[in-house]
Amino acid sequence: MRMRAAVLALLFVCLSAAAFAQPRVPTPQASPQASVSETIGITEIAVDYHRPAVNKRKIWGGLVAYDVPWRAGANEATTISFSTPVKVEGQPLPAGRYSLFMIPTSSQWTVVFNKFADGWGTYSYDPAEDALRVQVTPQPADLQERLSYSFEDLTDNSGTLALRWEKLRVPVKIEVDLKSTVMPAVRAALRSGKHWDQGAYTEAARFAMRQNDLDSALEWASRAVEIAPDSSNTRLKANVLEKRGDAKGAAELRERAKTYPVSEWGSLNPGFMLQNDKKYDEAAAWFNNYTATHPQSWRAFASLGAVYAEKGDWTKAKESWDKAMSVAPTYSEKVEVQDSINSAGAEAK
């Protein structure tokens, strides 16, 4: 009997806790839940928090005490996540999800990123689990009734996460290393579905140039020219060579670029965009119209075959690929058509 009573008592406590944690009916919360996110480079950053109100109270040094950890919001601990490694106030922080705490004083604040991200307020906070602590300086600001977070002062590789509440702004600078985060993602994309996409190689080469990675820029620009040379990617390769000190090679490529008409890849781009958006009927209609006026375009027929394959219409896909094979003028171009067929066949399995 005692065992049964103990079990019933425990069950009552659990049910009571659950009832306390969840409102019985949907009513407004005193501190509503909120979230804010931003992408810097390719790094996704997200903050989840609750928004207490000033409500005519003394906040700093009052409701929020000085010199003790604060949950930087209300209710559950505020959390922040990073999809790649970042730097916070110049200090490295690995990718991951963290509790965000702050230790305010009348002048300098300590911002804390803690590895345990599932606590309630600061009750489970353990300084031994801190991943990073940084110092920031709060700034006077216009009155903000409810606490908020926002991303401000954004550049290609940095931004400021700003907490605003009462008459204070607390800025936290976040930076990402574009070369170490973007370049691996670019290489992975070029090894997968973009392997035959000269536009992807061109875009990758331009990014590598902006990062002053001239070896990668030359590799990718050369690949774009190899797949489908046109005036744009040829001039791009010339620019890379010039930056590497090869003025003669750059001049030769610029002269060659003058001889190219508008790239066929560029002409086919509207169809590719419809295909990428999974608008297969519209894409098929577009490529059919194009092949009607460009009956020798093996790329258009091969692309039409890929669209029909993605639709699951294998009869029309085979007809389009057979036509692509018949008009492809060289062995290497026939190989590209066969690669398209093989890729679609593998995906069908």
Secondary structure, DSSP 8 states (H G I E B T S, - for coil): -HHHHHHHHHHHHHHHHHHHHS-SS----SS-EEEEEEEETTEEEEEEEE--B-TT--TBTTTB-TTS-B-SSSSB-EEEEESS-EEETTEEE-SEEEEEEEE--SS-EEEEEES----BTTTT--GGGEEEEEEE--EEEEEEEEEEEEEES--SSEEEEEEEEEEEEEEEEEE--HHHHHHHHHHHHHHTTTTT-HHHHHHHHHHHHHTT-HHHHHHHHHHHHHHS--HHHHHHHHHHHHHTT-HHHHHHHHHHHTT--S-HHHHHHHHHHHHHTT-HHHHHHHHHHHHHH-TT-HHHHHHHHHHHHHHT-HHHHHHHHHHHHHH--SHHHHHHHHHHHHHHHHHH-
